[in-house]
Amino acid sequence: MTEKQMRDFVQTRLDPLLEKGYYSTLVNKDYNSLKSKRIRNSTLYFRTSSKAGSVEGVDIDYLSLDKLCSV
């Protein structure tokens, strides 16, 4: 996933869900960007695989990798 694809995904898929209703009460408005979001006591980081070492130095408890396939 490229940086642009990551930003597009966050802006068009995730942000609209987190901006309304119940979910809007969970997001810390002071810590909410395209690269990271604070949801309750957790921080959600978005990184791209287009750069080697993009997740180095991030203190995490859980990692989820998504593979983007093109046909």
PyMOL Python script that loads the backbone (N, CA, C, O; Angstrom):
from pymol import cmd

cmd.read_pdbstr("""\
ATOM      1  N   MET A   1       0.846  -1.169   0.000  1.00  0.00           N
ATOM      2  CA  MET A   1       0.000   0.000   0.000  1.00  0.00           C
ATOM      3  C   MET A   1       0.893   1.235   0.000  1.00  0.00           C
ATOM      4  O   MET A   1       1.841   1.325   0.781  1.00  0.00           O
ATOM      5  N   THR A   2       0.592   2.164  -0.862  1.00  0.00           N
ATOM      6  CA  THR A   2       1.367   3.397  -0.922  1.00  0.00           C
ATOM      7  C   THR A   2       0.835   4.400   0.095  1.00  0.00           C
ATOM      8  O   THR A   2      -0.233   4.201   0.673  1.00  0.00           O
ATOM      9  N   GLU A   3       1.576   5.463   0.306  1.00  0.00           N
ATOM     10  CA  GLU A   3       1.150   6.533   1.220  1.00  0.00           C
ATOM     11  C   GLU A   3      -0.195   7.114   0.768  1.00  0.00           C
ATOM     12  O   GLU A   3      -1.078   7.342   1.595  1.00  0.00           O
ATOM     13  N   LYS A   4      -0.350   7.351  -0.518  1.00  0.00           N
ATOM     14  CA  LYS A   4      -1.605   7.911  -1.036  1.00  0.00           C
ATOM     15  C   LYS A   4      -2.775   6.945  -0.817  1.00  0.00           C
ATOM     16  O   LYS A   4      -3.863   7.374  -0.434  1.00  0.00           O
ATOM     17  N   GLN A   5      -2.562   5.657  -1.056  1.00  0.00           N
ATOM     18  CA  GLN A   5      -3.621   4.670  -0.841  1.00  0.00           C
ATOM     19  C   GLN A   5      -4.031   4.628   0.625  1.00  0.00           C
ATOM     20  O   GLN A   5      -5.215   4.511   0.941  1.00  0.00           O
ATOM     21  N   MET A   6      -3.048   4.723   1.520  1.00  0.00           N
ATOM     22  CA  MET A   6      -3.333   4.712   2.946  1.00  0.00           C
ATOM     23  C   MET A   6      -4.173   5.929   3.322  1.00  0.00           C
ATOM     24  O   MET A   6      -5.172   5.800   4.029  1.00  0.00           O
ATOM     25  N   ARG A   7      -3.775   7.099   2.857  1.00  0.00           N
ATOM     26  CA  ARG A   7      -4.530   8.325   3.159  1.00  0.00           C
ATOM     27  C   ARG A   7      -5.946   8.253   2.601  1.00  0.00           C
ATOM     28  O   ARG A   7      -6.907   8.612   3.281  1.00  0.00           O
ATOM     29  N   ASP A   8      -6.071   7.791   1.368  1.00  0.00           N
ATOM     30  CA  ASP A   8      -7.396   7.665   0.754  1.00  0.00           C
ATOM     31  C   ASP A   8      -8.292   6.724   1.548  1.00  0.00           C
ATOM     32  O   ASP A   8      -9.474   7.007   1.746  1.00  0.00           O
ATOM     33  N   PHE A   9      -7.733   5.605   2.003  1.00  0.00           N
ATOM     34  CA  PHE A   9      -8.506   4.650   2.794  1.00  0.00           C
ATOM     35  C   PHE A   9      -8.992   5.291   4.092  1.00  0.00           C
ATOM     36  O   PHE A   9     -10.169   5.182   4.437  1.00  0.00           O
ATOM     37  N   VAL A  10      -8.095   5.956   4.806  1.00  0.00           N
ATOM     38  CA  VAL A  10      -8.474   6.575   6.082  1.00  0.00           C
ATOM     39  C   VAL A  10      -9.523   7.659   5.853  1.00  0.00           C
ATOM     40  O   VAL A  10     -10.501   7.732   6.597  1.00  0.00           O
ATOM     41  N   GLN A  11      -9.336   8.501   4.838  1.00  0.00           N
ATOM     42  CA  GLN A  11     -10.258   9.603   4.579  1.00  0.00           C
ATOM     43  C   GLN A  11     -11.628   9.147   4.084  1.00  0.00           C
ATOM     44  O   GLN A  11     -12.648   9.714   4.476  1.00  0.00           O
ATOM     45  N   THR A  12     -11.659   8.143   3.239  1.00  0.00           N
ATOM     46  CA  THR A  12     -12.926   7.771   2.617  1.00  0.00           C
ATOM     47  C   THR A  12     -13.661   6.630   3.301  1.00  0.00           C
ATOM     48  O   THR A  12     -14.880   6.520   3.167  1.00  0.00           O
ATOM     49  N   ARG A  13     -12.951   5.781   4.030  1.00  0.00           N
ATOM     50  CA  ARG A  13     -13.591   4.615   4.644  1.00  0.00           C
ATOM     51  C   ARG A  13     -13.690   4.716   6.162  1.00  0.00           C
ATOM     52  O   ARG A  13     -14.752   4.468   6.733  1.00  0.00           O
ATOM     53  N   LEU A  14     -12.585   5.079   6.820  1.00  0.00           N
ATOM     54  CA  LEU A  14     -12.567   5.056   8.280  1.00  0.00           C
ATOM     55  C   LEU A  14     -13.104   6.344   8.900  1.00  0.00           C
ATOM     56  O   LEU A  14     -13.964   6.290   9.779  1.00  0.00           O
ATOM     57  N   ASP A  15     -12.614   7.495   8.458  1.00  0.00           N
ATOM     58  CA  ASP A  15     -13.048   8.765   9.048  1.00  0.00           C
ATOM     59  C   ASP A  15     -14.559   8.970   9.016  1.00  0.00           C
ATOM     60  O   ASP A  15     -15.122   9.400  10.023  1.00  0.00           O
ATOM     61  N   PRO A  16     -15.246   8.681   7.903  1.00  0.00           N
ATOM     62  CA  PRO A  16     -16.702   8.865   7.913  1.00  0.00           C
ATOM     63  C   PRO A  16     -17.412   8.040   8.996  1.00  0.00           C
ATOM     64  O   PRO A  16     -18.417   8.488   9.548  1.00  0.00           O
ATOM     65  N   LEU A  17     -16.909   6.864   9.301  1.00  0.00           N
ATOM     66  CA  LEU A  17     -17.510   6.034  10.355  1.00  0.00           C
ATOM     67  C   LEU A  17     -17.234   6.591  11.741  1.00  0.00           C
ATOM     68  O   LEU A  17     -18.099   6.558  12.616  1.00  0.00           O
ATOM     69  N   LEU A  18     -16.023   7.103  11.937  1.00  0.00           N
ATOM     70  CA  LEU A  18     -15.637   7.596  13.256  1.00  0.00           C
ATOM     71  C   LEU A  18     -16.160   8.996  13.562  1.00  0.00           C
ATOM     72  O   LEU A  18     -16.056   9.459  14.698  1.00  0.00           O
ATOM     73  N   GLU A  19     -16.715   9.667  12.575  1.00  0.00           N
ATOM     74  CA  GLU A  19     -17.174  11.044  12.762  1.00  0.00           C
ATOM     75  C   GLU A  19     -18.637  11.158  13.158  1.00  0.00           C
ATOM     76  O   GLU A  19     -19.108  12.255  13.457  1.00  0.00           O
ATOM     77  N   LYS A  20     -19.364  10.045  13.168  1.00  0.00           N
ATOM     78  CA  LYS A  20     -20.789  10.155  13.480  1.00  0.00           C
ATOM     79  C   LYS A  20     -21.223   9.149  14.532  1.00  0.00           C
ATOM     80  O   LYS A  20     -20.581   8.119  14.741  1.00  0.00           O
ATOM     81  N   GLY A  21     -22.328   9.475  15.185  1.00  0.00           N
ATOM     82  CA  GLY A  21     -22.944   8.581  16.149  1.00  0.00           C
ATOM     83  C   GLY A  21     -22.058   8.193  17.313  1.00  0.00           C
ATOM     84  O   GLY A  21     -21.228   8.977  17.773  1.00  0.00           O
ATOM     85  N   TYR A  22     -22.243   6.985  17.777  1.00  0.00           N
ATOM     86  CA  TYR A  22     -21.531   6.462  18.947  1.00  0.00           C
ATOM     87  C   TYR A  22     -20.021   6.532  18.791  1.00  0.00           C
ATOM     88  O   TYR A  22     -19.314   6.887  19.734  1.00  0.00           O
ATOM     89  N   TYR A  23     -19.522   6.195  17.608  1.00  0.00           N
ATOM     90  CA  TYR A  23     -18.079   6.153  17.399  1.00  0.00           C
ATOM     91  C   TYR A  23     -17.426   7.521  17.581  1.00  0.00           C
ATOM     92  O   TYR A  23     -16.264   7.602  17.981  1.00  0.00           O
ATOM     93  N   SER A  24     -18.155   8.588  17.294  1.00  0.00           N
ATOM     94  CA  SER A  24     -17.572   9.925  17.435  1.00  0.00           C
ATOM     95  C   SER A  24     -17.254  10.254  18.894  1.00  0.00           C
ATOM     96  O   SER A  24     -16.422  11.120  19.166  1.00  0.00           O
ATOM     97  N   THR A  25     -17.910   9.569  19.832  1.00  0.00           N
ATOM     98  CA  THR A  25     -17.639   9.813  21.254  1.00  0.00           C
ATOM     99  C   THR A  25     -16.386   9.082  21.732  1.00  0.00           C
ATOM    100  O   THR A  25     -15.903   9.354  22.831  1.00  0.00           O
ATOM    101  N   LEU A  26     -15.860   8.174  20.941  1.00  0.00           N
ATOM    102  CA  LEU A  26     -14.707   7.374  21.338  1.00  0.00           C
ATOM    103  C   LEU A  26     -13.378   7.975  20.909  1.00  0.00           C
ATOM    104  O   LEU A  26     -12.341   7.672  21.500  1.00  0.00           O
ATOM    105  N   VAL A  27     -13.397   8.824  19.884  1.00  0.00           N
ATOM    106  CA  VAL A  27     -12.167   9.348  19.293  1.00  0.00           C
ATOM    107  C   VAL A  27     -11.757  10.630  20.001  1.00  0.00           C
ATOM    108  O   VAL A  27     -12.574  11.529  20.202  1.00  0.00           O
ATOM    109  N   ASN A  28     -10.478  10.707  20.379  1.00  0.00           N
ATOM    110  CA  ASN A  28      -9.919  11.911  20.969  1.00  0.00           C
ATOM    111  C   ASN A  28      -9.673  12.911  19.845  1.00  0.00           C
ATOM    112  O   ASN A  28      -8.808  12.691  18.997  1.00  0.00           O
ATOM    113  N   LYS A  29     -10.422  14.002  19.833  1.00  0.00           N
ATOM    114  CA  LYS A  29     -10.342  14.995  18.753  1.00  0.00           C
ATOM    115  C   LYS A  29      -8.989  15.692  18.699  1.00  0.00           C
ATOM    116  O   LYS A  29      -8.603  16.207  17.649  1.00  0.00           O
ATOM    117  N   ASP A  30      -8.255  15.716  19.823  1.00  0.00           N
ATOM    118  CA  ASP A  30      -6.938  16.367  19.863  1.00  0.00           C
ATOM    119  C   ASP A  30      -5.828  15.463  19.329  1.00  0.00           C
ATOM    120  O   ASP A  30      -4.713  15.926  19.090  1.00  0.00           O
ATOM    121  N   TYR A  31      -6.124  14.199  19.143  1.00  0.00           N
ATOM    122  CA  TYR A  31      -5.122  13.231  18.675  1.00  0.00           C
ATOM    123  C   TYR A  31      -5.759  12.411  17.560  1.00  0.00           C
ATOM    124  O   TYR A  31      -5.977  11.208  17.701  1.00  0.00           O
ATOM    125  N   ASN A  32      -6.054  13.080  16.452  1.00  0.00           N
ATOM    126  CA  ASN A  32      -6.789  12.447  15.368  1.00  0.00           C
ATOM    127  C   ASN A  32      -6.236  12.967  14.040  1.00  0.00           C
ATOM    128  O   ASN A  32      -6.496  14.106  13.653  1.00  0.00           O
ATOM    129  N   SER A  33      -5.474  12.123  13.350  1.00  0.00           N
ATOM    130  CA  SER A  33      -4.890  12.530  12.072  1.00  0.00           C
ATOM    131  C   SER A  33      -5.000  11.375  11.081  1.00  0.00           C
ATOM    132  O   SER A  33      -5.573  10.331  11.392  1.00  0.00           O
ATOM    133  N   LEU A  34      -4.450  11.570   9.895  1.00  0.00           N
ATOM    134  CA  LEU A  34      -4.470  10.502   8.897  1.00  0.00           C
ATOM    135  C   LEU A  34      -3.492   9.385   9.232  1.00  0.00           C
ATOM    136  O   LEU A  34      -3.624   8.276   8.713  1.00  0.00           O
ATOM    137  N   LYS A  35      -2.516   9.657  10.088  1.00  0.00           N
ATOM    138  CA  LYS A  35      -1.514   8.643  10.420  1.00  0.00           C
ATOM    139  C   LYS A  35      -1.749   7.960  11.763  1.00  0.00           C
ATOM    140  O   LYS A  35      -1.239   6.863  11.990  1.00  0.00           O
ATOM    141  N   SER A  36      -2.507   8.587  12.653  1.00  0.00           N
ATOM    142  CA  SER A  36      -2.787   7.964  13.941  1.00  0.00           C
ATOM    143  C   SER A  36      -4.068   8.529  14.545  1.00  0.00           C
ATOM    144  O   SER A  36      -4.452   9.669  14.284  1.00  0.00           O
ATOM    145  N   LYS A  37      -4.711   7.705  15.352  1.00  0.00           N
ATOM    146  CA  LYS A  37      -5.943   8.092  16.020  1.00  0.00           C
ATOM    147  C   LYS A  37      -5.924   7.525  17.434  1.00  0.00           C
ATOM    148  O   LYS A  37      -5.500   6.390  17.653  1.00  0.00           O
ATOM    149  N   ARG A  38      -6.380   8.313  18.376  1.00  0.00           N
ATOM    150  CA  ARG A  38      -6.523   7.833  19.749  1.00  0.00           C
ATOM    151  C   ARG A  38      -7.984   7.491  19.949  1.00  0.00           C
ATOM    152  O   ARG A  38      -8.854   8.357  19.858  1.00  0.00           O
ATOM    153  N   ILE A  39      -8.247   6.220  20.221  1.00  0.00           N
ATOM    154  CA  ILE A  39      -9.600   5.732  20.455  1.00  0.00           C
ATOM    155  C   ILE A  39      -9.628   5.157  21.863  1.00  0.00           C
ATOM    156  O   ILE A  39      -8.996   4.142  22.154  1.00  0.00           O
ATOM    157  N   ARG A  40     -10.381   5.835  22.734  1.00  0.00           N
ATOM    158  CA  ARG A  40     -10.369   5.541  24.171  1.00  0.00           C
ATOM    159  C   ARG A  40      -8.932   5.546  24.670  1.00  0.00           C
ATOM    160  O   ARG A  40      -8.250   6.563  24.551  1.00  0.00           O
ATOM    161  N   ASN A  41      -8.450   4.430  25.230  1.00  0.00           N
ATOM    162  CA  ASN A  41      -7.088   4.370  25.774  1.00  0.00           C
ATOM    163  C   ASN A  41      -6.085   3.776  24.796  1.00  0.00           C
ATOM    164  O   ASN A  41      -4.952   3.484  25.180  1.00  0.00           O
ATOM    165  N   SER A  42      -6.471   3.595  23.565  1.00  0.00           N
ATOM    166  CA  SER A  42      -5.611   2.958  22.576  1.00  0.00           C
ATOM    167  C   SER A  42      -5.252   3.936  21.461  1.00  0.00           C
ATOM    168  O   SER A  42      -5.977   4.894  21.192  1.00  0.00           O
ATOM    169  N   THR A  43      -4.127   3.671  20.826  1.00  0.00           N
ATOM    170  CA  THR A  43      -3.707   4.466  19.679  1.00  0.00           C
ATOM    171  C   THR A  43      -3.638   3.560  18.468  1.00  0.00           C
ATOM    172  O   THR A  43      -3.041   2.484  18.511  1.00  0.00           O
ATOM    173  N   LEU A  44      -4.253   4.007  17.390  1.00  0.00           N
ATOM    174  CA  LEU A  44      -4.278   3.275  16.139  1.00  0.00           C
ATOM    175  C   LEU A  44      -3.327   3.978  15.175  1.00  0.00           C
ATOM    176  O   LEU A  44      -3.527   5.148  14.847  1.00  0.00           O
ATOM    177  N   TYR A  45      -2.290   3.266  14.718  1.00  0.00           N
ATOM    178  CA  TYR A  45      -1.310   3.824  13.796  1.00  0.00           C
ATOM    179  C   TYR A  45      -1.538   3.255  12.403  1.00  0.00           C
ATOM    180  O   TYR A  45      -1.857   2.077  12.247  1.00  0.00           O
ATOM    181  N   PHE A  46      -1.373   4.098  11.401  1.00  0.00           N
ATOM    182  CA  PHE A  46      -1.457   3.665  10.012  1.00  0.00           C
ATOM    183  C   PHE A  46      -0.085   3.849   9.385  1.00  0.00           C
ATOM    184  O   PHE A  46       0.491   4.935   9.444  1.00  0.00           O
ATOM    185  N   ARG A  47       0.431   2.796   8.789  1.00  0.00           N
ATOM    186  CA  ARG A  47       1.739   2.854   8.139  1.00  0.00           C
ATOM    187  C   ARG A  47       1.632   2.209   6.767  1.00  0.00           C
ATOM    188  O   ARG A  47       0.779   1.353   6.532  1.00  0.00           O
ATOM    189  N   THR A  48       2.491   2.622   5.884  1.00  0.00           N
ATOM    190  CA  THR A  48       2.514   2.075   4.539  1.00  0.00           C
ATOM    191  C   THR A  48       3.667   1.088   4.416  1.00  0.00           C
ATOM    192  O   THR A  48       4.690   1.217   5.089  1.00  0.00           O
ATOM    193  N   SER A  49       3.489   0.125   3.567  1.00  0.00           N
ATOM    194  CA  SER A  49       4.554  -0.858   3.359  1.00  0.00           C
ATOM    195  C   SER A  49       5.494  -0.439   2.235  1.00  0.00           C
ATOM    196  O   SER A  49       6.403  -1.186   1.873  1.00  0.00           O
ATOM    197  N   SER A  50       5.279   0.745   1.686  1.00  0.00           N
ATOM    198  CA  SER A  50       6.107   1.182   0.564  1.00  0.00           C
ATOM    199  C   SER A  50       7.496   1.636   0.992  1.00  0.00           C
ATOM    200  O   SER A  50       8.369   1.838   0.148  1.00  0.00           O
ATOM    201  N   LYS A  51       7.710   1.802   2.311  1.00  0.00           N
ATOM    202  CA  LYS A  51       9.017   2.207   2.816  1.00  0.00           C
ATOM    203  C   LYS A  51       9.513   1.147   3.801  1.00  0.00           C
ATOM    204  O   LYS A  51       8.790   0.739   4.710  1.00  0.00           O
ATOM    205  N   ALA A  52      10.730   0.720   3.608  1.00  0.00           N
ATOM    206  CA  ALA A  52      11.309  -0.252   4.552  1.00  0.00           C
ATOM    207  C   ALA A  52      11.425   0.397   5.927  1.00  0.00           C
ATOM    208  O   ALA A  52      11.812   1.560   6.043  1.00  0.00           O
ATOM    209  N   GLY A  53      11.095  -0.343   6.941  1.00  0.00           N
ATOM    210  CA  GLY A  53      11.240   0.146   8.309  1.00  0.00           C
ATOM    211  C   GLY A  53      10.152   1.112   8.750  1.00  0.00           C
ATOM    212  O   GLY A  53      10.347   1.839   9.724  1.00  0.00           O
ATOM    213  N   SER A  54       9.014   1.144   8.067  1.00  0.00           N
ATOM    214  CA  SER A  54       7.979   2.124   8.395  1.00  0.00           C
ATOM    215  C   SER A  54       7.338   1.892   9.766  1.00  0.00           C
ATOM    216  O   SER A  54       6.745   2.815  10.324  1.00  0.00           O
ATOM    217  N   VAL A  55       7.443   0.693  10.312  1.00  0.00           N
ATOM    218  CA  VAL A  55       6.886   0.444  11.643  1.00  0.00           C
ATOM    219  C   VAL A  55       7.964   0.324  12.714  1.00  0.00           C
ATOM    220  O   VAL A  55       7.660   0.033  13.871  1.00  0.00           O
ATOM    221  N   GLU A  56       9.195   0.543  12.342  1.00  0.00           N
ATOM    222  CA  GLU A  56      10.266   0.485  13.342  1.00  0.00           C
ATOM    223  C   GLU A  56      10.081   1.605  14.355  1.00  0.00           C
ATOM    224  O   GLU A  56       9.756   2.736  13.992  1.00  0.00           O
ATOM    225  N   GLY A  57      10.288   1.284  15.615  1.00  0.00           N
ATOM    226  CA  GLY A  57      10.208   2.281  16.673  1.00  0.00           C
ATOM    227  C   GLY A  57       8.814   2.549  17.189  1.00  0.00           C
ATOM    228  O   GLY A  57       8.635   3.426  18.034  1.00  0.00           O
ATOM    229  N   VAL A  58       7.821   1.823  16.709  1.00  0.00           N
ATOM    230  CA  VAL A  58       6.455   2.006  17.193  1.00  0.00           C
ATOM    231  C   VAL A  58       6.191   0.952  18.257  1.00  0.00           C
ATOM    232  O   VAL A  58       6.276  -0.246  17.987  1.00  0.00           O
ATOM    233  N   ASP A  59       5.868   1.401  19.473  1.00  0.00           N
ATOM    234  CA  ASP A  59       5.583   0.500  20.587  1.00  0.00           C
ATOM    235  C   ASP A  59       4.146   0.007  20.455  1.00  0.00           C
ATOM    236  O   ASP A  59       3.205   0.777  20.649  1.00  0.00           O
ATOM    237  N   ILE A  60       3.971  -1.271  20.126  1.00  0.00           N
ATOM    238  CA  ILE A  60       2.633  -1.801  19.872  1.00  0.00           C
ATOM    239  C   ILE A  60       2.381  -3.078  20.659  1.00  0.00           C
ATOM    240  O   ILE A  60       3.309  -3.781  21.057  1.00  0.00           O
ATOM    241  N   ASP A  61       1.106  -3.357  20.872  1.00  0.00           N
ATOM    242  CA  ASP A  61       0.670  -4.605  21.483  1.00  0.00           C
ATOM    243  C   ASP A  61       0.049  -5.536  20.456  1.00  0.00           C
ATOM    244  O   ASP A  61      -0.065  -6.738  20.696  1.00  0.00           O
ATOM    245  N   TYR A  62      -0.353  -4.994  19.316  1.00  0.00           N
ATOM    246  CA  TYR A  62      -1.024  -5.776  18.282  1.00  0.00           C
ATOM    247  C   TYR A  62      -0.634  -5.224  16.916  1.00  0.00           C
ATOM    248  O   TYR A  62      -0.541  -4.011  16.734  1.00  0.00           O
ATOM    249  N   LEU A  63      -0.409  -6.113  15.966  1.00  0.00           N
ATOM    250  CA  LEU A  63      -0.053  -5.712  14.607  1.00  0.00           C
ATOM    251  C   LEU A  63      -0.964  -6.427  13.629  1.00  0.00           C
ATOM    252  O   LEU A  63      -1.147  -7.641  13.713  1.00  0.00           O
ATOM    253  N   SER A  64      -1.533  -5.676  12.702  1.00  0.00           N
ATOM    254  CA  SER A  64      -2.357  -6.244  11.651  1.00  0.00           C
ATOM    255  C   SER A  64      -1.791  -5.779  10.319  1.00  0.00           C
ATOM    256  O   SER A  64      -1.651  -4.580  10.077  1.00  0.00           O
ATOM    257  N   LEU A  65      -1.466  -6.736   9.458  1.00  0.00           N
ATOM    258  CA  LEU A  65      -0.928  -6.414   8.148  1.00  0.00           C
ATOM    259  C   LEU A  65      -1.978  -6.708   7.095  1.00  0.00           C
ATOM    260  O   LEU A  65      -2.603  -7.769   7.099  1.00  0.00           O
ATOM    261  N   ASP A  66      -2.163  -5.766   6.203  1.00  0.00           N
ATOM    262  CA  ASP A  66      -3.127  -5.925   5.124  1.00  0.00           C
ATOM    263  C   ASP A  66      -2.374  -5.921   3.817  1.00  0.00           C
ATOM    264  O   ASP A  66      -1.537  -5.052   3.574  1.00  0.00           O
ATOM    265  N   LYS A  67      -2.668  -6.888   2.979  1.00  0.00           N
ATOM    266  CA  LYS A  67      -1.991  -6.999   1.680  1.00  0.00           C
ATOM    267  C   LYS A  67      -2.934  -6.509   0.599  1.00  0.00           C
ATOM    268  O   LYS A  67      -4.059  -6.995   0.476  1.00  0.00           O
ATOM    269  N   LEU A  68      -2.483  -5.568  -0.166  1.00  0.00           N
ATOM    270  CA  LEU A  68      -3.273  -5.033  -1.264  1.00  0.00           C
ATOM    271  C   LEU A  68      -2.888  -5.780  -2.544  1.00  0.00           C
ATOM    272  O   LEU A  68      -1.720  -5.785  -2.931  1.00  0.00           O
ATOM    273  N   CYS A  69      -3.839  -6.391  -3.182  1.00  0.00           N
ATOM    274  CA  CYS A  69      -3.572  -7.163  -4.398  1.00  0.00           C
ATOM    275  C   CYS A  69      -4.124  -6.428  -5.605  1.00  0.00           C
ATOM    276  O   CYS A  69      -5.230  -5.888  -5.562  1.00  0.00           O
ATOM    277  N   SER A  70      -3.360  -6.411  -6.669  1.00  0.00           N
ATOM    278  CA  SER A  70      -3.875  -5.833  -7.910  1.00  0.00           C
ATOM    279  C   SER A  70      -3.911  -6.902  -8.987  1.00  0.00           C
ATOM    280  O   SER A  70      -3.030  -7.758  -9.070  1.00  0.00           O
ATOM    281  N   VAL A  71      -4.926  -6.835  -9.789  1.00  0.00           N
ATOM    282  CA  VAL A  71      -5.124  -7.837 -10.841  1.00  0.00           C
ATOM    283  C   VAL A  71      -4.860  -7.218 -12.189  1.00  0.00           C
ATOM    284  O   VAL A  71      -4.971  -7.895 -13.211  1.00  0.00           O
TER     285      VAL A  71
END
""", "prot")
cmd.dss("prot")
cmd.show_as("cartoon", "prot")
cmd.util.cbc("prot")
cmd.orient("prot")
